[in-house]
Amino acid sequence: MRRILEIVLVLLPILGMALFLLLQREPSIVCPRCSMMTSMSSHKCTHCGYLIPYMEGDRMYLIDYSQLDEDREHFNTTQTD
């Protein structure tokens, strides 16, 4: 019985810290260009640099339209190869 109590007392802080870290994770979203997970607070993809639309208050900030043209060109060239 004492051994079980010792194990519980050792594991409890470890489990508490793991739970704390899981709950503190910053929300992430999928980048529409590269499909990698990126932080919701960064307004650029941390992998490919794509500007991601985001809400701030009641305003929505959109992506740079020149990026859409570049993406379309890249998509069209990869489809014709």
MDTraj code that builds the backbone (N, CA, C; nanometers):
import mdtraj as md
import numpy as np

residues = "MET ARG ARG ILE LEU GLU ILE VAL LEU VAL LEU LEU PRO ILE LEU GLY MET ALA LEU PHE LEU LEU LEU GLN ARG GLU PRO SER ILE VAL CYS PRO ARG CYS SER MET MET THR SER MET SER SER HIS LYS CYS THR HIS CYS GLY TYR LEU ILE PRO TYR MET GLU GLY ASP ARG MET TYR LEU ILE ASP TYR SER GLN LEU ASP GLU ASP ARG GLU HIS PHE ASN THR THR GLN THR ASP".split()
xyz = np.array([
    [0.0828, -0.1190, 0.0000],
    [0.0000, 0.0000, 0.0000],
    [0.0876, 0.1258, 0.0000],
    [0.1934, 0.1234, 0.0767],
    [0.2823, 0.2383, 0.0836],
    [0.3512, 0.2610, -0.0508],
    [0.3858, 0.1517, -0.1188],
    [0.4515, 0.1615, -0.2497],
    [0.3601, 0.2305, -0.3516],
    [0.2325, 0.1971, -0.3487],
    [0.1354, 0.2584, -0.4400],
    [0.1237, 0.4076, -0.4114],
    [0.1215, 0.4436, -0.2851],
    [0.1131, 0.5838, -0.2469],
    [0.2359, 0.6607, -0.2960],
    [0.3545, 0.6013, -0.2861],
    [0.4772, 0.6653, -0.3346],
    [0.4714, 0.6868, -0.4853],
    [0.4230, 0.5873, -0.5572],
    [0.4125, 0.5991, -0.7030],
    [0.3149, 0.7101, -0.7409],
    [0.2015, 0.7154, -0.6734],
    [0.1022, 0.8194, -0.7011],
    [0.1598, 0.9574, -0.6717],
    [0.2322, 0.9712, -0.5621],
    [0.2899, 1.1009, -0.5253],
    [0.3977, 1.1452, -0.6240],
    [0.4643, 1.0506, -0.6863],
    [0.5652, 1.0853, -0.7868],
    [0.4986, 1.1194, -0.9198],
    [0.3975, 1.0438, -0.9590],
    [0.3341, 1.0636, -1.0890],
    [0.2391, 1.1829, -1.0931],
    [0.1807, 1.2188, -0.9832],
    [0.0826, 1.3270, -0.9811],
    [0.1388, 1.4595, -1.0326],
    [0.2548, 1.5063, -0.9855],
    [0.3075, 1.6329, -1.0402],
    [0.3442, 1.6220, -1.1884],
    [0.3914, 1.5059, -1.2297],
    [0.4278, 1.4874, -1.3706],
    [0.3027, 1.4947, -1.4580],
    [0.1974, 1.4274, -1.4172],
    [0.0726, 1.4325, -1.4928],
    [0.0121, 1.5727, -1.4913],
    [0.0229, 1.6405, -1.3794],
    [-0.0269, 1.7776, -1.3704],
    [0.0460, 1.8705, -1.4655],
    [0.1776, 1.8562, -1.4743],
    [0.2574, 1.9407, -1.5651],
    [0.2237, 1.9080, -1.7107],
    [0.2072, 1.7808, -1.7422],
    [0.1710, 1.7425, -1.8789],
    [0.0353, 1.8006, -1.9173],
    [-0.0602, 1.7940, -1.8288],
    [-0.1924, 1.8499, -1.8542],
    [-0.1852, 2.0014, -1.8716],
    [-0.1077, 2.0673, -1.7881],
    [-0.0897, 2.2117, -1.7982],
    [-0.0321, 2.2496, -1.9343],
    [0.0712, 2.1777, -1.9785],
    [0.1338, 2.2092, -2.1066],
    [0.0395, 2.1836, -2.2235],
    [-0.0400, 2.0802, -2.2153],
    [-0.1354, 2.0521, -2.3223],
    [-0.2425, 2.1600, -2.3317],
    [-0.2868, 2.2096, -2.2182],
    [-0.3917, 2.3116, -2.2183],
    [-0.3386, 2.4492, -2.2572],
    [-0.2098, 2.4712, -2.2445],
    [-0.1502, 2.6002, -2.2753],
    [-0.1068, 2.6135, -2.4205],
    [-0.1222, 2.5071, -2.4988],
    [-0.0798, 2.5119, -2.6385],
    [-0.1567, 2.6180, -2.7139],
    [-0.0853, 2.6892, -2.7958],
    [-0.1473, 2.7942, -2.8752],
    [-0.2251, 2.7309, -2.9907],
    [-0.3442, 2.7830, -3.0194],
    [-0.4205, 2.7252, -3.1294],
    [-0.3481, 2.7423, -3.2626],
    [-0.3608, 2.6458, -3.3490],
    [-0.2973, 2.6557, -3.4794],
    [-0.3980, 2.6310, -3.5910],
    [-0.3588, 2.6741, -3.7095],
    [-0.4427, 2.6558, -3.8281],
    [-0.3582, 2.5949, -3.9386],
    [-0.4243, 2.5479, -4.0419],
    [-0.3553, 2.4881, -4.1566],
    [-0.3355, 2.5963, -4.2622],
    [-0.2139, 2.6084, -4.3097],
    [-0.1834, 2.7061, -4.4148],
    [-0.2501, 2.6617, -4.5449],
    [-0.3209, 2.7537, -4.6136],
    [-0.3862, 2.7150, -4.7388],
    [-0.2876, 2.6865, -4.8521],
    [-0.1638, 2.7345, -4.8401],
    [-0.0665, 2.7130, -4.9474],
    [0.0093, 2.5815, -4.9302],
    [0.0693, 2.5607, -4.8130],
    [0.1574, 2.4438, -4.7966],
    [0.0975, 2.3335, -4.7108],
    [-0.0196, 2.3572, -4.6527],
    [-0.0919, 2.2598, -4.5695],
    [-0.0188, 2.2210, -4.4415],
    [0.0739, 2.3038, -4.3953],
    [0.1431, 2.2798, -4.2695],
    [0.0706, 2.3554, -4.1583],
    [0.0814, 2.3045, -4.0359],
    [0.0211, 2.3716, -3.9208],
    [0.1066, 2.4931, -3.8849],
    [0.0410, 2.6036, -3.8575],
    [0.1111, 2.7252, -3.8169],
    [0.0325, 2.7929, -3.7054],
    [0.0998, 2.8742, -3.6297],
    [0.0388, 2.9409, -3.5154],
    [-0.0711, 3.0357, -3.5611],
    [-0.1797, 3.0383, -3.4867],
    [-0.2911, 3.1252, -3.5214],
    [-0.2573, 3.2722, -3.4972],
    [-0.1638, 3.2999, -3.4070],
    [-0.1305, 3.4382, -3.3761],
    [-0.0339, 3.4992, -3.4772],
    [0.0417, 3.4158, -3.5486],
    [0.1292, 3.4715, -3.6515],
    [0.0451, 3.4877, -3.7775],
    [0.0610, 3.5967, -3.8448],
    [-0.0221, 3.6245, -3.9601],
    [0.0445, 3.5791, -4.0892],
    [0.1577, 3.5104, -4.0728],
    [0.2280, 3.4505, -4.1854],
    [0.2551, 3.3058, -4.1516],
    [0.2520, 3.2203, -4.2515],
    [0.2867, 3.0807, -4.2297],
    [0.4344, 3.0732, -4.1925],
    [0.4650, 2.9984, -4.0887],
    [0.6033, 2.9880, -4.0442],
    [0.6858, 2.8973, -4.1348],
    [0.6200, 2.8269, -4.2268],
    [0.6916, 2.7359, -4.3163],
    [0.7161, 2.7964, -4.4539],
    [0.6123, 2.8576, -4.5135],
    [0.6278, 2.9082, -4.6508],
    [0.6147, 3.0602, -4.6620],
    [0.5763, 3.1286, -4.5532],
    [0.5660, 3.2741, -4.5550],
    [0.4350, 3.3288, -4.6096],
    [0.3402, 3.2421, -4.6366],
    [0.2106, 3.2843, -4.6912],
    [0.1368, 3.3711, -4.5895],
    [0.0815, 3.4837, -4.6344],
    [0.0031, 3.5705, -4.5469],
    [-0.1338, 3.5080, -4.5264],
    [-0.1714, 3.4875, -4.4015],
    [-0.2957, 3.4187, -4.3684],
    [-0.3994, 3.5208, -4.3233],
    [-0.5233, 3.5115, -4.3752],
    [-0.6268, 3.6054, -4.3301],
    [-0.6576, 3.5850, -4.1818],
    [-0.6863, 3.6922, -4.1140],
    [-0.7145, 3.6824, -3.9705],
    [-0.8139, 3.7895, -3.9292],
    [-0.8807, 3.7642, -3.8182],
    [-0.9772, 3.8584, -3.7619],
    [-0.9119, 3.9361, -3.6480],
    [-0.9379, 4.0639, -3.6451],
    [-0.8929, 4.1470, -3.5338],
    [-1.0094, 4.2382, -3.4986],
    [-1.0737, 4.2076, -3.3870],
    [-1.1960, 4.2799, -3.3517],
    [-1.3047, 4.2425, -3.4497],
    [-1.3644, 4.3430, -3.5130],
    [-1.4690, 4.3140, -3.6117],
    [-1.4169, 4.3281, -3.7547],
    [-1.2860, 4.3431, -3.7719],
    [-1.2272, 4.3569, -3.9048],
    [-1.1541, 4.2293, -3.9448],
    [-1.1645, 4.1972, -4.0732],
    [-1.0901, 4.0835, -4.1252],
    [-0.9831, 4.1354, -4.2196],
    [-0.8607, 4.0937, -4.1951],
    [-0.7494, 4.1321, -4.2798],
    [-0.7225, 4.0185, -4.3758],
    [-0.7231, 4.0509, -4.5038],
    [-0.7130, 3.9483, -4.6062],
    [-0.5697, 3.9298, -4.6532],
    [-0.5511, 3.8240, -4.7290],
    [-0.4199, 3.7940, -4.7840],
    [-0.3853, 3.8921, -4.8950],
    [-0.2602, 3.8979, -4.9273],
    [-0.2115, 3.9805, -5.0363],
    [-0.2540, 3.9145, -5.1677],
    [-0.3262, 3.9863, -5.2520],
    [-0.3785, 3.9262, -5.3743],
    [-0.2686, 3.8855, -5.4718],
    [-0.1522, 3.9481, -5.4649],
    [-0.0431, 3.9070, -5.5529],
    [-0.0014, 3.7631, -5.5224],
    [-0.0174, 3.7209, -5.3969],
    [0.0137, 3.5825, -5.3617],
    [-0.0798, 3.4858, -5.4317],
    [-0.2070, 3.5241, -5.4445],
    [-0.3019, 3.4374, -5.5131],
    [-0.2618, 3.4183, -5.6581],
    [-0.2181, 3.5261, -5.7233],
    [-0.1742, 3.5148, -5.8622],
    [-0.0529, 3.4231, -5.8737],
    [0.0425, 3.4381, -5.7798],
    [0.1601, 3.3515, -5.7806],
    [0.1197, 3.2064, -5.7599],
    [0.0257, 3.1823, -5.6696],
    [-0.0196, 3.0469, -5.6442],
    [-0.0877, 2.9875, -5.7664],
    [-0.1692, 3.0685, -5.8324],
    [-0.2373, 3.0197, -5.9529],
    [-0.1360, 2.9845, -6.0620],
    [-0.0367, 3.0724, -6.0800],
    [0.0665, 3.0455, -6.1805],
    [0.1423, 2.9178, -6.1467],
    [0.1794, 2.9031, -6.0192],
    [0.2524, 2.7831, -5.9761],
    [0.1660, 2.6588, -5.9968],
    [0.0380, 2.6668, -5.9633],
    [-0.0524, 2.5538, -5.9789],
    [-0.0669, 2.5183, -6.1266],
    [-0.0834, 2.6202, -6.2113],
    [-0.1000, 2.5953, -6.3546],
    [0.0252, 2.5340, -6.4156],
    [0.1435, 2.5783, -6.3723],
    [0.2668, 2.5216, -6.4290],
    [0.2885, 2.3792, -6.3817],
    [0.2494, 2.3482, -6.2584],
    [0.2680, 2.2113, -6.2105],
    [0.1673, 2.1169, -6.2725],
    [0.0506, 2.1682, -6.3114],
    [-0.0513, 2.0839, -6.3737],
    [-0.0186, 2.0509, -6.5193],
    [0.0523, 2.1397, -6.5879],
    [0.0823, 2.1172, -6.7295],
    [0.2084, 2.0343, -6.7500],
    [0.2908, 2.0205, -6.6450],
    [0.4159, 1.9428, -6.6598],
    [0.3887, 1.7950, -6.6723],
])
top = md.Topology()
chain = top.add_chain()
for i, resn in enumerate(residues, 1):
    res = top.add_residue(resn, chain, resSeq=i)
    for name in ("N", "CA", "C"):
        top.add_atom(name, md.element.get_by_symbol(name[0]), res)
traj = md.Trajectory(xyz[None], top)
